[in-house]
Amino acid sequence: MTRPSGWAVPHGWLRPAWPAPPVVEAWSTTRVGGLSRGPYEGMNLADHVGDDPGTVMCNRQLLVSILGLPAQPMWLRQVHGDSVVRLESTRVDRVADASIATTPGRVCTVLTADCLPVLLCDRDGTRVAAVHAGWRGLAAGVLEATVDAMDCSPGKLMAWLGPAIGPAAFEVGPEVHAAFVDADPGAASAFSPSPAGRWLADLWALARLRLARRGIGAVWGGGRCTWGDPGRFYSYRRDGRTGRMASLIWLRP
């Protein structure tokens, strides 16, 4: 399916700048566009945050039309865990934090508003994945589980890191610091002391470390902070009641 004439991608939506094969399509939405109002103003794509259900359905259909998606995205029920689903399965359990597709036209999708979206593909253009990687998912090993489930040499994989809460804003307690550093002392480089005596955590750095440990050094993206740009991004930590953005990846039919 090609993008219909007359539909323009809203200004500021992100198309990963990475050397993915031409058959791979990937996008990350922002809050720009859409029909939601109030605290969800813009392109809220989540149906579990209190927004009007009919408006969310309209936003989701707008997404399909604007990007010319080959199918409806697979909307997961994300639980901050490490479960991965294959979209080719005849019985897909939507309770998961990552999805993988090897069949053209299946749209892997995750929703975020501070957590880190990670998109993956292989250099041959035969498989793609989308991962919801907040600190709990990262600590639980959701990236490692996804890489393993892609059934491909890690050296053939590349990753793109989407918008997330940045290290200047993401203050966490000692339990978060311990969850990473106790398992990997090298993860200490992704934390710095906060003025309040806690820790500032860098989700992009933590993801890069975890990917590197699985043999993936080809990583792009990062650096776009959701908390610091309220006009462009939803942020749960900043606003509490807010919408969600989508990061999507698929193989062209």
C-alpha positions in Angstrom: 0.0 0.0 0.0 1.4 3.4 -1.0 0.8 6.6 0.9 -2.5 8.2 -0.5 -2.1 11.5 -2.3 -3.2 14.4 -0.3 -2.0 13.0 3.0 1.1 14.7 4.4 3.2 13.3 7.2 2.9 15.9 10.1 5.9 18.1 10.6 8.3 16.6 13.1 7.4 13.0 12.8 10.6 11.0 12.8 11.9 8.7 10.1 15.0 6.9 11.3 18.2 8.1 9.7 19.9 4.7 9.5 21.3 2.6 6.7 18.4 0.1 6.7 17.6 -1.9 3.5 15.1 -0.2 1.2 12.5 -2.8 1.9 12.4 -1.7 5.6 10.0 1.2 6.5 10.1 2.8 9.9 8.5 5.9 11.6 8.1 7.4 15.0 5.1 9.7 15.5 5.0 12.7 17.8 2.0 14.4 19.4 1.7 16.7 16.3 -1.4 16.0 14.3 -4.4 14.0 15.4 -7.8 14.9 16.9 -7.3 14.4 20.6 -8.0 17.3 23.0 -7.2 18.2 26.6 -4.2 16.6 28.1 -4.0 14.2 25.2 -4.0 17.0 22.6 -2.6 15.8 19.3 -2.0 12.3 17.9 -2.7 10.2 20.9 -2.6 6.6 19.8 -3.2 4.8 23.1 -6.7 3.5 24.1 -5.8 2.9 27.8 -5.0 6.4 29.0 -8.5 7.9 29.4 -8.8 9.5 26.0 -12.1 9.3 24.2 -12.2 5.8 22.5 -13.7 7.1 19.3 -11.1 9.8 19.0 -8.3 7.3 19.5 -9.8 5.1 16.8 -9.8 8.0 14.4 -6.2 8.8 15.2 -5.2 5.2 14.5 -7.0 5.3 11.2 -5.3 8.6 10.4 -2.0 6.9 11.1 -2.7 4.1 8.7 -3.7 6.6 6.0 -0.9 9.1 6.5 1.9 6.5 6.4 0.1 4.2 3.9 0.5 1.3 6.2 0.0 -2.1 4.5 -2.1 -3.3 7.5 -3.3 -2.2 10.9 -0.5 -2.0 13.4 -0.3 -4.8 16.0 -1.2 -2.9 19.2 0.4 -4.7 22.2 -0.7 -4.6 25.8 2.7 -3.5 27.2 3.6 -4.5 30.7 7.2 -3.5 31.1 8.4 -7.1 30.8 10.5 -9.1 28.4 7.9 -11.0 26.4 8.3 -11.0 22.6 5.6 -12.0 20.1 6.0 -13.1 16.4 3.4 -11.5 14.2 3.4 -14.6 12.0 1.9 -16.7 14.8 -1.7 -17.7 14.3 -2.4 -16.9 17.9 -0.6 -13.8 18.9 -0.6 -13.0 22.6 -0.8 -9.2 22.7 0.5 -9.0 26.3 4.1 -8.3 25.3 6.7 -5.6 25.1 8.2 -6.4 21.7 7.1 -7.9 18.4 9.0 -9.4 15.4 7.9 -9.8 11.8 9.5 -11.7 9.0 6.5 -11.5 6.6 6.1 -8.3 4.5 3.2 -6.2 5.5 3.1 -7.0 9.2 3.5 -3.8 11.2 5.4 -4.0 14.5 4.5 -1.2 16.8 5.1 0.0 20.4 3.7 3.0 22.3 5.7 5.3 24.5 5.7 8.5 26.4 9.1 8.6 28.1 10.0 4.9 27.8 12.5 4.1 25.0 11.3 2.7 21.7 13.9 0.6 19.9 13.5 -0.5 16.3 15.6 -3.3 14.8 16.2 -4.8 11.4 18.7 -7.0 9.7 21.0 -5.9 6.9 19.3 -8.4 4.5 15.9 -6.9 5.0 14.3 -10.2 6.1 13.2 -9.3 9.7 12.2 -6.4 11.8 11.3 -5.7 15.4 9.9 -3.0 17.7 10.7 -2.9 21.4 9.2 -1.0 24.3 12.2 -0.5 26.6 11.6 1.4 29.8 14.0 0.9 32.6 12.1 -2.1 33.9 12.1 -3.8 30.5 15.7 -3.0 29.9 16.6 -4.5 33.3 14.4 -7.5 32.6 16.3 -8.1 29.3 13.7 -7.2 26.7 16.3 -6.2 24.2 18.3 -9.4 24.7 15.1 -11.5 24.4 14.1 -9.7 21.2 17.6 -10.1 19.6 17.6 -13.8 20.5 14.1 -14.3 19.1 15.0 -12.7 15.8 17.1 -15.8 15.1 19.8 -13.9 13.2 23.5 -13.3 13.7 23.7 -10.1 15.9 26.4 -8.8 13.6 23.7 -8.6 10.9 21.4 -6.5 13.0 21.1 -2.7 13.4 19.1 -0.7 15.9 17.5 2.8 16.1 16.8 4.5 19.4 13.7 6.7 19.5 12.6 9.6 21.7 12.7 9.0 25.4 13.1 10.9 28.7 16.7 12.2 28.7 19.3 11.8 31.3 19.0 15.4 32.5 15.3 14.7 33.5 15.2 11.0 34.4 15.9 10.9 38.1 15.7 7.5 39.7 16.2 5.8 43.1 19.0 3.5 44.2 16.9 0.4 43.4 17.0 1.3 39.7 20.8 2.0 39.8 21.2 -1.4 41.6 19.0 -3.3 39.1 21.6 -2.5 36.3 24.9 -2.1 38.1 24.6 -5.2 40.2 24.1 -7.2 37.0 26.8 -5.3 35.0 29.2 -3.0 36.8 29.9 -1.3 33.4 26.3 0.1 33.5 27.5 2.6 36.1 28.7 4.8 33.2 25.0 5.3 32.3 24.3 7.0 35.7 25.3 10.2 37.3 24.5 11.5 40.8 21.6 13.9 41.0 21.5 17.0 43.2 18.8 15.3 45.3 21.2 12.5 46.2 19.6 10.1 43.8 20.6 9.1 40.2 20.1 10.5 36.7 19.7 7.6 34.3 20.5 7.6 30.6 18.1 5.1 28.9 19.9 5.5 25.5 23.3 4.6 27.1 21.8 1.6 28.9 20.2 0.4 25.7 23.5 0.7 23.8 25.4 -1.2 26.5 22.8 -4.0 26.4 22.9 -4.2 22.6 26.7 -4.2 22.6 26.7 -7.1 25.0 24.6 -9.0 22.5 27.0 -8.1 19.7 25.1 -5.2 18.1 27.3 -2.2 17.6 25.4 -0.7 14.7 23.1 1.7 16.7 21.6 5.0 15.6 19.3 7.6 17.1 18.9 8.7 20.6 19.2 12.2 22.0 15.6 13.4 21.6 14.1 14.0 25.1 10.4 13.7 25.6 10.3 15.5 28.9 12.0 18.6 27.6 9.8 19.2 24.5 6.1 19.5 25.5 5.1 20.9 22.1 6.4 17.8 20.3 6.3 14.9 22.6 4.1 13.3 25.2 5.8 12.7 28.6 4.2 10.7 31.4 6.7 11.9 34.0 6.2 15.5 33.1 2.4 15.5 32.7 1.0 12.3 34.3 -2.2 12.3 32.4 -1.1 12.3 28.7 -1.1 10.4 25.4 1.2 8.0 23.8 3.3 8.1 20.6 3.9 5.1 18.2 7.1 3.8 16.8 6.5 1.4 13.9 8.6 -0.8 11.6 7.6 -3.2 8.8 8.8 -4.9 5.6 7.3 -3.5 2.4 5.0 -6.1 0.7 
